[in-house]
Amino acid sequence: MSDSWELLRQLVQDVNRQAEQAKELHRKALDVTGSSQSKDGMVTVTVGPQGELRAVEFDPRVYRELSPTELAACVVEQAAIATRQVSDELRTLAGPLIADDIPFEDLFGESVSFESFLPGAGRRGPGE
C-alpha cells in the first residue's frame, strides 16, 4: 500500500474515532445537571444541560422567613450557581475534543454554529 493510501486510511480512522467521541460526549451532555442549595437550606435549584430549570424546592419555612423579593433573588442566585456547575461539567467532558483556539462559549453558548467547529473559528481575518 502506498504512503498516500496509508495516510488517507489513518485520517479516516481518526475522523471516525473523533465522531464516536463526539457522539458519546453528546449522550453524556444530555444527562448533565447542576444543583445548588442556599446556605440556609431554604432553596434548592436544579438545572439541566442548557441551564433550564428542572426543579425548585423550598423548605416550608421559606414563606415565613423570606419576602417574595428575597425568595426570587435566592432562586435566581441558586440557578446561576447550578448553571455554572453544569458549564464546568460540560467543559470537562468536552475538553479533550475542543481545539485550543475554539472558545468553549462558541460551542455551547447561544451563538453555536457549524462554523464554531472549524479550525480558526473565532478568529477574524484582516478587514473583518
C-alpha positions as protocol buffer text, in pm:
chain_id: "A"
residue {
  index: 1
  type: MET
  ca { x: 0 y: 0 z: 0 }
}
residue {
  index: 2
  type: SER
  ca { x: 140 y: 341 z: -88 }
}
residue {
  index: 3
  type: ASP
  ca { x: 215 y: 601 z: 176 }
}
residue {
  index: 4
  type: SER
  ca { x: -68 y: 821 z: 44 }
}
residue {
  index: 5
  type: TRP
  ca { x: -328 y: 548 z: 87 }
}
residue {
  index: 6
  type: GLU
  ca { x: -197 y: 461 z: 432 }
}
residue {
  index: 7
  type: LEU
  ca { x: -216 y: 827 z: 534 }
}
residue {
  index: 8
  type: LEU
  ca { x: -571 y: 851 z: 400 }
}
residue {
  index: 9
  type: ARG
  ca { x: -670 y: 534 z: 585 }
}
residue {
  index: 10
  type: GLN
  ca { x: -529 y: 674 z: 910 }
}
residue {
  index: 11
  type: LEU
  ca { x: -708 y: 1006 z: 858 }
}
residue {
  index: 12
  type: VAL
  ca { x: -1040 y: 828 z: 802 }
}
residue {
  index: 13
  type: GLN
  ca { x: -986 y: 622 z: 1118 }
}
residue {
  index: 14
  type: ASP
  ca { x: -908 y: 939 z: 1314 }
}
residue {
  index: 15
  type: VAL
  ca { x: -1223 y: 1112 z: 1185 }
}
residue {
  index: 16
  type: ASN
  ca { x: -1435 y: 808 z: 1271 }
}
residue {
  index: 17
  type: ARG
  ca { x: -1284 y: 789 z: 1620 }
}
residue {
  index: 18
  type: GLN
  ca { x: -1346 y: 1160 z: 1680 }
}
residue {
  index: 19
  type: ALA
  ca { x: -1704 y: 1128 z: 1552 }
}
residue {
  index: 20
  type: GLU
  ca { x: -1768 y: 847 z: 1802 }
}
residue {
  index: 21
  type: GLN
  ca { x: -1616 y: 1056 z: 2081 }
}
residue {
  index: 22
  type: ALA
  ca { x: -1842 y: 1347 z: 1983 }
}
residue {
  index: 23
  type: LYS
  ca { x: -2149 y: 1121 z: 1989 }
}
residue {
  index: 24
  type: GLU
  ca { x: -2053 y: 991 z: 2334 }
}
residue {
  index: 25
  type: LEU
  ca { x: -1999 y: 1348 z: 2457 }
}
residue {
  index: 26
  type: HIS
  ca { x: -2345 y: 1441 z: 2331 }
}
residue {
  index: 27
  type: ARG
  ca { x: -2503 y: 1144 z: 2511 }
}
residue {
  index: 28
  type: LYS
  ca { x: -2327 y: 1234 z: 2835 }
}
residue {
  index: 29
  type: ALA
  ca { x: -2405 y: 1605 z: 2799 }
}
residue {
  index: 30
  type: LEU
  ca { x: -2779 y: 1534 z: 2785 }
}
residue {
  index: 31
  type: ASP
  ca { x: -2759 y: 1389 z: 3137 }
}
residue {
  index: 32
  type: VAL
  ca { x: -2561 y: 1670 z: 3298 }
}
residue {
  index: 33
  type: THR
  ca { x: -2739 y: 1857 z: 3575 }
}
residue {
  index: 34
  type: GLY
  ca { x: -2631 y: 2101 z: 3840 }
}
residue {
  index: 35
  type: SER
  ca { x: -2788 y: 2168 z: 4179 }
}
residue {
  index: 36
  type: SER
  ca { x: -2734 y: 2441 z: 4432 }
}
residue {
  index: 37
  type: GLN
  ca { x: -2878 y: 2493 z: 4776 }
}
residue {
  index: 38
  type: SER
  ca { x: -2882 y: 2824 z: 4958 }
}
residue {
  index: 39
  type: LYS
  ca { x: -2662 y: 2846 z: 5268 }
}
residue {
  index: 40
  type: ASP
  ca { x: -2966 y: 2846 z: 5494 }
}
residue {
  index: 41
  type: GLY
  ca { x: -3107 y: 2540 z: 5316 }
}
residue {
  index: 42
  type: MET
  ca { x: -3428 y: 2720 z: 5225 }
}
residue {
  index: 43
  type: VAL
  ca { x: -3397 y: 2696 z: 4845 }
}
residue {
  index: 44
  type: THR
  ca { x: -3260 y: 2422 z: 4620 }
}
residue {
  index: 45
  type: VAL
  ca { x: -3247 y: 2463 z: 4243 }
}
residue {
  index: 46
  type: THR
  ca { x: -3158 y: 2204 z: 3978 }
}
residue {
  index: 47
  type: VAL
  ca { x: -3083 y: 2295 z: 3617 }
}
residue {
  index: 48
  type: GLY
  ca { x: -3027 y: 2088 z: 3303 }
}
residue {
  index: 49
  type: PRO
  ca { x: -2750 y: 2090 z: 3044 }
}
residue {
  index: 50
  type: GLN
  ca { x: -2866 y: 2416 z: 2886 }
}
residue {
  index: 51
  type: GLY
  ca { x: -2933 y: 2591 z: 3214 }
}
residue {
  index: 52
  type: GLU
  ca { x: -3305 y: 2518 z: 3203 }
}
residue {
  index: 53
  type: LEU
  ca { x: -3478 y: 2487 z: 3539 }
}
residue {
  index: 54
  type: ARG
  ca { x: -3552 y: 2124 z: 3620 }
}
residue {
  index: 55
  type: ALA
  ca { x: -3659 y: 2163 z: 3984 }
}
residue {
  index: 56
  type: VAL
  ca { x: -3704 y: 2427 z: 4251 }
}
residue {
  index: 57
  type: GLU
  ca { x: -3756 y: 2310 z: 4608 }
}
residue {
  index: 58
  type: PHE
  ca { x: -3845 y: 2526 z: 4907 }
}
residue {
  index: 59
  type: ASP
  ca { x: -3814 y: 2447 z: 5273 }
}
residue {
  index: 60
  type: PRO
  ca { x: -4162 y: 2508 z: 5423 }
}
residue {
  index: 61
  type: ARG
  ca { x: -4015 y: 2778 z: 5649 }
}
residue {
  index: 62
  type: VAL
  ca { x: -3914 y: 2986 z: 5348 }
}
residue {
  index: 63
  type: TYR
  ca { x: -4252 y: 3161 z: 5330 }
}
residue {
  index: 64
  type: ARG
  ca { x: -4221 y: 3282 z: 5689 }
}
residue {
  index: 65
  type: GLU
  ca { x: -3858 y: 3389 z: 5669 }
}
residue {
  index: 66
  type: LEU
  ca { x: -3813 y: 3544 z: 5324 }
}
residue {
  index: 67
  type: SER
  ca { x: -4006 y: 3815 z: 5148 }
}
residue {
  index: 68
  type: PRO
  ca { x: -4118 y: 3743 z: 4792 }
}
residue {
  index: 69
  type: THR
  ca { x: -3837 y: 3964 z: 4661 }
}
residue {
  index: 70
  type: GLU
  ca { x: -3576 y: 3783 z: 4875 }
}
residue {
  index: 71
  type: LEU
  ca { x: -3713 y: 3445 z: 4767 }
}
residue {
  index: 72
  type: ALA
  ca { x: -3698 y: 3541 z: 4399 }
}
residue {
  index: 73
  type: ALA
  ca { x: -3340 y: 3669 z: 4437 }
}
residue {
  index: 74
  type: CYS
  ca { x: -3240 y: 3347 z: 4613 }
}
residue {
  index: 75
  type: VAL
  ca { x: -3387 y: 3131 z: 4335 }
}
residue {
  index: 76
  type: VAL
  ca { x: -3204 y: 3336 z: 4070 }
}
residue {
  index: 77
  type: GLU
  ca { x: -2877 y: 3315 z: 4265 }
}
residue {
  index: 78
  type: GLN
  ca { x: -2901 y: 2937 z: 4312 }
}
residue {
  index: 79
  type: ALA
  ca { x: -2994 y: 2889 z: 3944 }
}
residue {
  index: 80
  type: ALA
  ca { x: -2683 y: 3085 z: 3841 }
}
residue {
  index: 81
  type: ILE
  ca { x: -2461 y: 2872 z: 4067 }
}
residue {
  index: 82
  type: ALA
  ca { x: -2614 y: 2549 z: 3936 }
}
residue {
  index: 83
  type: THR
  ca { x: -2573 y: 2669 z: 3577 }
}
residue {
  index: 84
  type: ARG
  ca { x: -2202 y: 2736 z: 3639 }
}
residue {
  index: 85
  type: GLN
  ca { x: -2171 y: 2380 z: 3772 }
}
residue {
  index: 86
  type: VAL
  ca { x: -2326 y: 2247 z: 3450 }
}
residue {
  index: 87
  type: SER
  ca { x: -2097 y: 2465 z: 3241 }
}
residue {
  index: 88
  type: ASP
  ca { x: -1792 y: 2338 z: 3429 }
}
residue {
  index: 89
  type: GLU
  ca { x: -1901 y: 1977 z: 3386 }
}
residue {
  index: 90
  type: LEU
  ca { x: -1962 y: 2025 z: 3013 }
}
residue {
  index: 91
  type: ARG
  ca { x: -1625 y: 2196 z: 2978 }
}
residue {
  index: 92
  type: THR
  ca { x: -1459 y: 1897 z: 3149 }
}
residue {
  index: 93
  type: LEU
  ca { x: -1644 y: 1647 z: 2929 }
}
residue {
  index: 94
  type: ALA
  ca { x: -1570 y: 1836 z: 2608 }
}
residue {
  index: 95
  type: GLY
  ca { x: -1213 y: 1935 z: 2689 }
}
residue {
  index: 96
  type: PRO
  ca { x: -1041 y: 1652 z: 2504 }
}
residue {
  index: 97
  type: LEU
  ca { x: -1240 y: 1723 z: 2187 }
}
residue {
  index: 98
  type: ILE
  ca { x: -1212 y: 2101 z: 2167 }
}
residue {
  index: 99
  type: ALA
  ca { x: -926 y: 2261 z: 1982 }
}
residue {
  index: 100
  type: ASP
  ca { x: -734 y: 2514 z: 2190 }
}
residue {
  index: 101
  type: ASP
  ca { x: -827 y: 2805 z: 1963 }
}
residue {
  index: 102
  type: ILE
  ca { x: -1205 y: 2749 z: 1984 }
}
residue {
  index: 103
  type: PRO
  ca { x: -1374 y: 2931 z: 2272 }
}
residue {
  index: 104
  type: PHE
  ca { x: -1592 y: 2698 z: 2480 }
}
residue {
  index: 105
  type: GLU
  ca { x: -1876 y: 2951 z: 2467 }
}
residue {
  index: 106
  type: ASP
  ca { x: -1882 y: 2930 z: 2086 }
}
residue {
  index: 107
  type: LEU
  ca { x: -1958 y: 2558 z: 2112 }
}
residue {
  index: 108
  type: PHE
  ca { x: -2208 y: 2562 z: 2396 }
}
residue {
  index: 109
  type: GLY
  ca { x: -2331 y: 2921 z: 2410 }
}
residue {
  index: 110
  type: GLU
  ca { x: -2625 y: 3090 z: 2244 }
}
residue {
  index: 111
  type: SER
  ca { x: -2433 y: 3160 z: 1924 }
}
residue {
  index: 112
  type: VAL
  ca { x: -2350 y: 2796 z: 1844 }
}
residue {
  index: 113
  type: SER
  ca { x: -2300 y: 2739 z: 1473 }
}
residue {
  index: 114
  type: PHE
  ca { x: -2132 y: 2488 z: 1248 }
}
residue {
  index: 115
  type: GLU
  ca { x: -1852 y: 2739 z: 1189 }
}
residue {
  index: 116
  type: SER
  ca { x: -1764 y: 2714 z: 1559 }
}
residue {
  index: 117
  type: PHE
  ca { x: -1625 y: 2368 z: 1494 }
}
residue {
  index: 118
  type: LEU
  ca { x: -1397 y: 2471 z: 1209 }
}
residue {
  index: 119
  type: PRO
  ca { x: -1024 y: 2538 z: 1255 }
}
residue {
  index: 120
  type: GLY
  ca { x: -958 y: 2903 z: 1328 }
}
residue {
  index: 121
  type: ALA
  ca { x: -1314 y: 2964 z: 1450 }
}
residue {
  index: 122
  type: GLY
  ca { x: -1349 y: 3281 z: 1647 }
}
residue {
  index: 123
  type: ARG
  ca { x: -1063 y: 3448 z: 1464 }
}
residue {
  index: 124
  type: ARG
  ca { x: -1122 y: 3734 z: 1228 }
}
residue {
  index: 125
  type: GLY
  ca { x: -916 y: 3796 z: 921 }
}
residue {
  index: 126
  type: PRO
  ca { x: -788 y: 4137 z: 810 }
}
residue {
  index: 127
  type: GLY
  ca { x: -1067 y: 4381 z: 740 }
}
residue {
  index: 128
  type: GLU
  ca { x: -1339 y: 4175 z: 909 }
}
